[in-house]
Amino acid sequence: MTNKVDEFNSYRAKMNDKILSENNKVLKRIFNLDTNAFAEGALDKKTKELLGLVASTVLRCDDCVKYHLEASHKEGISREEVMETLSIGTLIGGTIVIPHLRRAFEYWEELEENKE
């Protein structure tokens, strides 16, 4: 049985491979910029992932929220830190963000379950 995390990662990898195989310079540069933006720099990776999570929550991008939740989980960010970050995103985004908050919470739980 596949879970939400495996399904998301499989689909994301498959589609990224297809997109990048088109050899479109602009798309390749955007993907590269996105990767490099979250690398260690003046801000550490943990801070950047939490910023990405807030922005993704406010913009209501479920795929982006999942991506940043998983990256946060891999960085060792605690449940409390994630919930506080999601609370800020929900405050800034307003009540329209609540459905995305529910899905984010569910995805985080699955990440925690997969760790065990």
PyRosetta script that sets phi, psi and omega in degrees:
from pyrosetta import init, pose_from_sequence

init()
pose = pose_from_sequence("MTNKVDEFNSYRAKMNDKILSENNKVLKRIFNLDTNAFAEGALDKKTKELLGLVASTVLRCDDCVKYHLEASHKEGISREEVMETLSIGTLIGGTIVIPHLRRAFEYWEELEENKE")
pose.set_psi(1, 128.8)
pose.set_omega(1, 176.6)
pose.set_phi(2, -89.3)
pose.set_psi(2, 150.4)
pose.set_omega(2, 178.5)
pose.set_phi(3, -108.4)
pose.set_psi(3, 177.3)
pose.set_omega(3, -177.2)
pose.set_phi(4, -59.9)
pose.set_psi(4, -37.4)
pose.set_omega(4, -178.7)
pose.set_phi(5, -66.7)
pose.set_psi(5, -48.6)
pose.set_omega(5, 179.3)
pose.set_phi(6, -62.8)
pose.set_psi(6, -43.7)
pose.set_omega(6, 179.4)
pose.set_phi(7, -60.3)
pose.set_psi(7, -46.2)
pose.set_omega(7, -179.0)
pose.set_phi(8, -62.3)
pose.set_psi(8, -48.1)
pose.set_omega(8, -177.7)
pose.set_phi(9, -66.3)
pose.set_psi(9, -38.0)
pose.set_omega(9, 178.9)
pose.set_phi(10, -64.6)
pose.set_psi(10, -48.2)
pose.set_omega(10, 179.6)
pose.set_phi(11, -63.4)
pose.set_psi(11, -44.7)
pose.set_omega(11, -179.2)
pose.set_phi(12, -60.8)
pose.set_psi(12, -46.0)
pose.set_omega(12, -179.9)
pose.set_phi(13, -64.3)
pose.set_psi(13, -45.0)
pose.set_omega(13, -179.6)
pose.set_phi(14, -60.1)
pose.set_psi(14, -47.3)
pose.set_omega(14, -176.8)
pose.set_phi(15, -73.0)
pose.set_psi(15, -36.9)
pose.set_omega(15, 176.1)
pose.set_phi(16, -61.2)
pose.set_psi(16, -42.2)
pose.set_omega(16, 177.6)
pose.set_phi(17, -60.3)
pose.set_psi(17, -44.2)
pose.set_omega(17, 179.5)
pose.set_phi(18, -63.3)
pose.set_psi(18, -45.9)
pose.set_omega(18, -178.7)
pose.set_phi(19, -62.4)
pose.set_psi(19, -47.2)
pose.set_omega(19, -176.9)
pose.set_phi(20, -71.5)
pose.set_psi(20, -20.9)
pose.set_omega(20, 177.8)
pose.set_phi(21, -73.8)
pose.set_psi(21, -11.7)
pose.set_omega(21, 178.2)
pose.set_phi(22, -71.5)
pose.set_psi(22, -12.4)
pose.set_omega(22, 178.2)
pose.set_phi(23, 58.8)
pose.set_psi(23, 39.8)
pose.set_omega(23, 177.3)
pose.set_phi(24, -92.0)
pose.set_psi(24, 117.1)
pose.set_omega(24, -174.2)
pose.set_phi(25, -60.4)
pose.set_psi(25, -41.2)
pose.set_omega(25, -178.3)
pose.set_phi(26, -64.6)
pose.set_psi(26, -47.2)
pose.set_omega(26, 179.7)
pose.set_phi(27, -63.4)
pose.set_psi(27, -42.2)
pose.set_omega(27, 178.5)
pose.set_phi(28, -61.3)
pose.set_psi(28, -39.3)
pose.set_omega(28, 179.4)
pose.set_phi(29, -68.7)
pose.set_psi(29, -37.3)
pose.set_omega(29, 177.5)
pose.set_phi(30, -64.4)
pose.set_psi(30, -45.3)
pose.set_omega(30, 178.3)
pose.set_phi(31, -60.7)
pose.set_psi(31, -42.8)
pose.set_omega(31, 179.8)
pose.set_phi(32, -64.9)
pose.set_psi(32, -42.8)
pose.set_omega(32, 178.5)
pose.set_phi(33, -61.5)
pose.set_psi(33, -42.5)
pose.set_omega(33, 178.9)
pose.set_phi(34, -61.5)
pose.set_psi(34, -45.5)
pose.set_omega(34, 178.7)
pose.set_phi(35, -60.7)
pose.set_psi(35, -48.5)
pose.set_omega(35, -176.3)
pose.set_phi(36, -70.4)
pose.set_psi(36, -28.6)
pose.set_omega(36, -179.9)
pose.set_phi(37, -63.2)
pose.set_psi(37, -28.7)
pose.set_omega(37, -176.8)
pose.set_phi(38, -99.0)
pose.set_psi(38, 9.5)
pose.set_omega(38, 175.6)
pose.set_phi(39, -77.3)
pose.set_psi(39, 159.7)
pose.set_omega(39, 177.3)
pose.set_phi(40, -54.8)
pose.set_psi(40, 135.6)
pose.set_omega(40, 178.8)
pose.set_phi(41, -157.5)
pose.set_psi(41, -142.0)
pose.set_omega(41, 175.6)
pose.set_phi(42, -59.5)
pose.set_psi(42, -34.1)
pose.set_omega(42, 172.2)
pose.set_phi(43, -101.5)
pose.set_psi(43, 141.9)
pose.set_omega(43, 177.5)
pose.set_phi(44, -74.6)
pose.set_psi(44, 164.8)
pose.set_omega(44, -176.7)
pose.set_phi(45, -60.2)
pose.set_psi(45, -37.7)
pose.set_omega(45, -180.0)
pose.set_phi(46, -58.9)
pose.set_psi(46, -48.8)
pose.set_omega(46, 179.8)
pose.set_phi(47, -62.4)
pose.set_psi(47, -43.2)
pose.set_omega(47, -179.5)
pose.set_phi(48, -63.6)
pose.set_psi(48, -39.3)
pose.set_omega(48, 178.4)
pose.set_phi(49, -66.1)
pose.set_psi(49, -39.5)
pose.set_omega(49, 178.3)
pose.set_phi(50, -67.5)
pose.set_psi(50, -37.0)
pose.set_omega(50, 174.6)
pose.set_phi(51, -63.6)
pose.set_psi(51, -43.0)
pose.set_omega(51, 177.2)
pose.set_phi(52, -61.4)
pose.set_psi(52, -38.0)
pose.set_omega(52, 178.8)
pose.set_phi(53, -65.7)
pose.set_psi(53, -43.0)
pose.set_omega(53, 177.7)
pose.set_phi(54, -62.3)
pose.set_psi(54, -49.7)
pose.set_omega(54, -178.3)
pose.set_phi(55, -60.8)
pose.set_psi(55, -42.3)
pose.set_omega(55, -179.3)
pose.set_phi(56, -66.2)
pose.set_psi(56, -36.5)
pose.set_omega(56, 177.6)
pose.set_phi(57, -65.5)
pose.set_psi(57, -48.5)
pose.set_omega(57, -179.2)
pose.set_phi(58, -62.0)
pose.set_psi(58, -39.1)
pose.set_omega(58, -179.8)
pose.set_phi(59, -80.9)
pose.set_psi(59, -4.9)
pose.set_omega(59, 176.0)
pose.set_phi(60, 60.6)
pose.set_psi(60, 45.3)
pose.set_omega(60, 177.8)
pose.set_phi(61, -104.8)
pose.set_psi(61, 97.6)
pose.set_omega(61, -177.0)
pose.set_phi(62, -59.1)
pose.set_psi(62, -41.4)
pose.set_omega(62, 178.3)
pose.set_phi(63, -62.2)
pose.set_psi(63, -41.6)
pose.set_omega(63, 179.1)
pose.set_phi(64, -65.7)
pose.set_psi(64, -41.5)
pose.set_omega(64, 177.9)
pose.set_phi(65, -59.9)
pose.set_psi(65, -46.5)
pose.set_omega(65, 179.1)
pose.set_phi(66, -59.9)
pose.set_psi(66, -45.5)
pose.set_omega(66, -179.5)
pose.set_phi(67, -58.0)
pose.set_psi(67, -48.0)
pose.set_omega(67, -177.5)
pose.set_phi(68, -72.9)
pose.set_psi(68, -30.0)
pose.set_omega(68, 174.0)
pose.set_phi(69, -64.1)
pose.set_psi(69, -45.8)
pose.set_omega(69, -179.1)
pose.set_phi(70, -65.7)
pose.set_psi(70, -42.8)
pose.set_omega(70, 177.7)
pose.set_phi(71, -63.2)
pose.set_psi(71, -38.4)
pose.set_omega(71, 177.3)
pose.set_phi(72, -63.8)
pose.set_psi(72, -42.6)
pose.set_omega(72, 179.0)
pose.set_phi(73, -60.8)
pose.set_psi(73, -43.9)
pose.set_omega(73, 179.2)
pose.set_phi(74, -66.0)
pose.set_psi(74, -29.0)
pose.set_omega(74, 178.2)
pose.set_phi(75, -80.0)
pose.set_psi(75, -3.8)
pose.set_omega(75, 178.8)
pose.set_phi(76, 82.8)
pose.set_psi(76, 18.9)
pose.set_omega(76, 178.9)
pose.set_phi(77, -69.5)
pose.set_psi(77, 135.7)
pose.set_omega(77, -174.8)
pose.set_phi(78, -77.5)
pose.set_psi(78, 160.5)
pose.set_omega(78, 175.7)
pose.set_phi(79, -55.8)
pose.set_psi(79, -43.2)
pose.set_omega(79, -178.4)
pose.set_phi(80, -62.5)
pose.set_psi(80, -41.5)
pose.set_omega(80, 178.6)
pose.set_phi(81, -65.3)
pose.set_psi(81, -41.2)
pose.set_omega(81, 178.7)
pose.set_phi(82, -65.0)
pose.set_psi(82, -44.6)
pose.set_omega(82, -178.3)
pose.set_phi(83, -65.4)
pose.set_psi(83, -37.6)
pose.set_omega(83, 177.0)
pose.set_phi(84, -66.3)
pose.set_psi(84, -40.1)
pose.set_omega(84, 177.9)
pose.set_phi(85, -64.2)
pose.set_psi(85, -45.0)
pose.set_omega(85, 177.9)
pose.set_phi(86, -64.3)
pose.set_psi(86, -32.7)
pose.set_omega(86, 178.5)
pose.set_phi(87, -66.4)
pose.set_psi(87, -38.0)
pose.set_omega(87, 177.8)
pose.set_phi(88, -67.3)
pose.set_psi(88, -44.1)
pose.set_omega(88, 177.2)
pose.set_phi(89, -59.3)
pose.set_psi(89, -39.1)
pose.set_omega(89, 179.4)
pose.set_phi(90, -70.6)
pose.set_psi(90, -39.5)
pose.set_omega(90, 176.6)
pose.set_phi(91, -60.3)
pose.set_psi(91, -49.7)
pose.set_omega(91, -177.9)
pose.set_phi(92, -67.0)
pose.set_psi(92, -41.8)
pose.set_omega(92, -176.7)
pose.set_phi(93, -77.7)
pose.set_psi(93, -25.1)
pose.set_omega(93, -179.6)
pose.set_phi(94, 89.3)
pose.set_psi(94, -178.5)
pose.set_omega(94, -174.1)
pose.set_phi(95, -64.4)
pose.set_psi(95, -20.2)
pose.set_omega(95, 177.8)
pose.set_phi(96, -64.1)
pose.set_psi(96, -18.4)
pose.set_omega(96, -179.5)
pose.set_phi(97, -81.5)
pose.set_psi(97, -16.6)
pose.set_omega(97, -173.7)
pose.set_phi(98, -54.7)
pose.set_psi(98, -42.8)
pose.set_omega(98, 176.8)
pose.set_phi(99, -59.6)
pose.set_psi(99, -35.4)
pose.set_omega(99, 178.4)
pose.set_phi(100, -71.5)
pose.set_psi(100, -34.9)
pose.set_omega(100, 175.3)
pose.set_phi(101, -61.3)
pose.set_psi(101, -42.9)
pose.set_omega(101, 178.8)
pose.set_phi(102, -59.9)
pose.set_psi(102, -46.9)
pose.set_omega(102, -179.5)
pose.set_phi(103, -66.7)
pose.set_psi(103, -36.5)
pose.set_omega(103, 177.7)
pose.set_phi(104, -64.2)
pose.set_psi(104, -44.6)
pose.set_omega(104, 179.8)
pose.set_phi(105, -60.8)
pose.set_psi(105, -45.2)
pose.set_omega(105, 179.2)
pose.set_phi(106, -61.5)
pose.set_psi(106, -41.8)
pose.set_omega(106, -179.8)
pose.set_phi(107, -67.1)
pose.set_psi(107, -41.6)
pose.set_omega(107, 178.0)
pose.set_phi(108, -60.7)
pose.set_psi(108, -42.8)
pose.set_omega(108, 177.6)
pose.set_phi(109, -58.6)
pose.set_psi(109, -42.0)
pose.set_omega(109, 179.0)
pose.set_phi(110, -65.2)
pose.set_psi(110, -39.0)
pose.set_omega(110, 175.6)
pose.set_phi(111, -60.7)
pose.set_psi(111, -42.5)
pose.set_omega(111, 178.9)
pose.set_phi(112, -64.9)
pose.set_psi(112, -41.2)
pose.set_omega(112, 179.4)
pose.set_phi(113, -64.5)
pose.set_psi(113, -39.1)
pose.set_omega(113, -179.7)
pose.set_phi(114, -66.8)
pose.set_psi(114, -27.2)
pose.set_omega(114, -179.1)
pose.set_phi(115, -70.7)
pose.set_psi(115, -33.5)
pose.set_omega(115, -175.2)
pose.set_phi(116, -75.6)
pose.dump_pdb("model.pdb")
